[in-house]
Amino acid sequence: MAARTGKEYLERLAASRPTVHIQGETVTGGIQDHPAFRNVVQTYAELFDLQHSDEHKDTLTYTSPTSGEPVGTSFLTPKTPDDLVKRRNAFKVWADHSNGMLGRTGDYMNSSLMALASAADWFAQANPAFGENIRCYYEKAREEDLLCTHTLIPPQVNRAVAGTQQAGGKLAARIVREDDNGVVISGARMLATIAPFADEMLVFPSTVLRGTPEDKPYSYAFAIPNDTPGLRYIAREPLDYDRPRHDHPLASRFEESDCVVVFDDVHVPYERCFALGDAELCNGFYSQTSSVVHMTHQVVTRTTAKTEYVLGLVSLLTEAIGIEQFQHVQDDIAEIITTLETLRAFLRAAEADAEVNEYGVLTPAFAPLNAARNLYPKLYQRFPQILRKLGASGLMATPTELDIQGPAAADIEAYLQSATLSGPERVKLFRLVWDTCISAFSSRQALYEYYFFGDPVRMAGAYVKSYDREPYKARVQAFLDRA
Ligand SMILES: Cc1cc2nc3c(=O)[nH]c(=O)nc-3n(C[C@H](O)[C@H](O)[C@H](O)COP(=O)(O)OP(=O)(O)OC[C@H]3O[C@@H](n4cnc5c(N)ncnc54)[C@H](O)[C@@H]3O)c2cc1C
């Protein structure tokens, strides 16, 4: 098969039967018609269609080495600098489509799978079958153009004790038994974004395991279809209120559901397992395979697109109400420009300093990408803050599309005009600003960016520990000694 069209994605979704609990009901099919999901599902279908558009197909696809068909560029194993550029350009096309608001477009997990499969020998250390399994799974995902999501962390019950100790070890998803064909998983994982409308769930290693014998049942990596028997999702209240695009321009398109994941004796066949019972290997899963690098390459491309969007939005806002000339406004705009240029520089440096890893994959330099992923969770928080400060009361003068067409039309025309826009145009712009900085959708975006790669506090701890500061200490010491 080849890169899918939107129609093909929707057909597969219609045929799958994931169990999703939402607002007191259980959905067991027809996800694409459900009011909580249908709009974002349409957006995902648009992404698949872009792979076939005259404008983007050359960027978004390449020729499969096995089938000779066009397949998604995010599956491309980079060997040359041009490959890395092609991958980044493809990430950018999809990220631009949602202004960076979709965090789980297929290219995110595809990038991970590409790196994991290239490092099949690393998986084979534990068992040659695991190396073969990850290779086969990557090929399947590539050829069927699967949309995967992932779930990593144990439920947030008591973070004072390890996941393995929650409720006597009976809470976090774990291997409860093995049979001739595979393993059986019970318990829960905290969250999976887009779970209701993904094709597959990647259940990958959790936050660092300690490598003790008790960790064994919690040490695994596998992939299962979203409608595997016993797999249940509990979705949070949707932030897409099924309102017109004019009124909720972002939430009505880009509302990715987040779900708690419950495993009720879920059977995972051995051929879908990539690691089992090996805590030490699980701890090296992302770093030793370069998976984290390729995922971060995709994410920094997405956050660059998001920052471009915020810069465009803030510029239209400040022009509209004539506040461009004030110095503190320029200071805020300069902050967004600086963030954008910093991200672009990180991406460029990562690609310029790329090296072939031990598995023959041209891998971007991690140092700049690591800096970017440690910075952005905090930098992003400033954007809604700036938009709120500059938008001020205009963010409350936001009647709906029906008002613009209804009895208030003349008042809106007269009193809500701006320096550069008519009343209806200004309301439309400010609704977009509102959905970026005040709405429930915008709050979830800020939370998402903050926790995207994990808790920034613990990430900072790991970052400091892993960064080689010896040369700098030595230099300062030498200076002291010279005095
Ligand atoms: C919108 C959204 C979507 C998400 N989507 C996914 C997804 O698709 N798949 C997935 O696997 N995960 C997803 N996550 C989860 C994400 O990976 C976690 O939020 C992140 O790893 C932090 O873990 P936590 O939420 O359990 O926070 P916790 O670990 O519970 O932390 C809560 C607070 O306690 C502090 N704290 C807790 N333990 C410690 C400690 N040991 N040391 C210091 N401080 C501590 C933290 O600093 C933090 O302030 C998503 C999260 C959000 C918000």
The ligand as an ORCA input file, in Angstrom:
! r2SCAN-3c Opt
* xyz 0 1
  C      -2.092     17.704     27.366
  C      -1.212     16.537     27.690
  C      -1.104     15.498     26.785
  C      -0.296     14.400     27.075
  N      -0.230     13.368     26.170
  C       0.495     12.276     26.476
  C       0.551     11.166     25.585
  O       0.008     11.193     24.483
  N       1.242     10.070     25.956
  C       1.895     10.020     27.145
  O       2.507      9.010     27.427
  N       1.878     11.056     28.002
  C       1.190     12.175     27.698
  N       1.175     13.226     28.578
  C       1.829     13.071     29.881
  C       3.153     13.775     30.020
  O       4.183     12.945     29.530
  C       3.320     14.069     31.524
  O       2.432     15.129     31.839
  C       4.716     14.426     31.952
  O       5.592     13.352     31.752
  C       4.756     14.780     33.469
  O       4.269     13.725     34.219
  P       2.970     13.874     35.109
  O       1.931     14.628     34.351
  O       2.625     12.541     35.599
  O       3.388     14.820     36.298
  P       3.853     14.356     37.747
  O       5.031     13.454     37.616
  O       2.711     13.802     38.502
  O       4.298     15.739     38.374
  C       3.364     16.652     38.982
  C       4.155     17.729     39.713
  O       4.912     17.124     40.771
  C       6.308     17.340     40.607
  N       6.994     16.042     40.810
  C       6.445     14.804     40.742
  N       7.386     13.863     40.959
  C       8.554     14.517     41.144
  C       9.884     14.100     41.371
  N      10.204     12.808     41.482
  N      10.838     15.045     41.477
  C      10.526     16.351     41.371
  N       9.280     16.812     41.150
  C       8.300     15.904     41.043
  C       6.501     17.796     39.145
  O       7.588     18.686     39.013
  C       5.163     18.444     38.808
  O       5.193     19.798     39.149
  C       0.418     14.339     28.301
  C       0.314     15.397     29.196
  C      -0.483     16.483     28.910
  C      -0.594     17.587     29.926
*
